[in-house]
Amino acid sequence: MSEYPDRPKYQQLEEELKPYAALMGKAADAILDQNISNYPIFVVHQHQLDIGIPLLVNEPGGPKWSIHASTLEELATKNVIDMSRVDNFRKVYKNPEEHLCLFVLSELGANFIFIPRT
C-alpha cells in the first residue's frame, strides 16, 4: 500500500478490516459470478449511507466500521464517481480476484484503496 501518503492510517484500517476480508471476498465473487458488475466496490464507513447492500453494520459494542457492497455502476449512477471519470477508474481498478476495492469514508476524507484478498 505504499502509494498511499498516510501509510500508517491505511495499515491500521487494513488491520481493522482483515476479519471481514473473507466476507467481502464472498460478496465480490457473488457480484462477479452473477454478472452484476465486473467492478465490485465496498463502501467502508461509520455513517448512515444509502449506497449498496449492507454486509456489516457499525453498532455500539459491535464492529467499528459498516461495510456495504456496491459497484462502479451504482457509484456512477449516484454521482459518487463522476461519469467523466468512469473510464479512468476502470484503468486503475485492480483485478477483483486478487484485490478488494474499498471506498473509505473516514477522517482522512473519501478515498479509494485496494487491499489484497486473503
N, C-alpha and C positions, 0 to 999 in steps of 0.2 A: 504494500500500500504506500510505497514511497512517493507516489505522485501527489499525495495529499499534504498540504502545507502544515496542518495542525496534527501531525502524525500521532502524538500521544493520545489525544482525544479519540481519534479514529481507532486506534488499537484498543482502547478501553471499550468503545462501542462494539467492536468486533468480538471482544471477550464476552460482553454482556449478551450478545445475540447468539453466541455459539450454541447454547442449549436449544435454540429454536431453528437452527440451520436445517435439521432433518425435516421439520415441519414445512419450512419454506421450500426445501428441495422437492418434497412430495407435491406441494401446490404448483411449483414451476413445471414439474413433469406433467401434472394434470392439464395445465394450461396448454402446454406443447402437444401432448398426446391427443387432446380433444380438438386440436386445431383452432383454439380460441385466439391465440396470438403466437407469434414467434419471438415476442418481446415481453416476457413476464417481468413485472416490476413490483417490488414490495415496499409499501409506504410504511415507514417506521416513524412513530410519533408519540407524543404524550398529550395530545389534544383531542377534541371531538372533530372528526372528519367524515365527510360523506363521499369517500372515494374507495372503490374496490370492495372486496369482501373481507370482513374481519376474520383473521385467523387467531389472533391473540389480543386480549383486551387488558389494558392497564387499569387495575383497580387497587384500592387501598389494601395493602397486605399481599398483593399479587405481583405480577410482573411489572418491571419499571417501564416497559415500552408496550405500545399497541402496534400490531403488525396487520396490515391489510394487503391482500393480494390484488394486484391491478395489472394493467397492460399499457404499453405505449399508446395504443389506440384510445383507451379511456382517458389517459392523461392529456392527450392532444385534444380530444373532444371537449374536455372540461377546462381547456386553456391553461393547464398547468405547464405543458410544453407548447410553446408557440408553434403553430403549423409550419411556419417557415424554417423551423429548426429540426423538424422530424427527420429529414434525410441525413443531416449531420449527426443526429443522435444515433441513427441506425449504423452509421460508420464506426462510431466509438463503442457501441454496445458489444460486450464480450459474450462469447459462446455460453448460452444458458445451461448447457450440460456440464460446464466447468465452473461457472461463476453465478452468483446471485446478484442481481441488480437491486440496490436499495435506494429509495428516495427518502432521505432522512431529514426530518424537520426537528431541529434542536436549537440549543443556544448558539450554535455555530451558523445558524441560518438554514436554508434549504439546499441540500447537496445530494448529488447522485454519487454513489460509491459502489464498487464491485468487490465482493468478498468471495474467496474460493469456496466451492461446495465441498463439504466433507463427506 
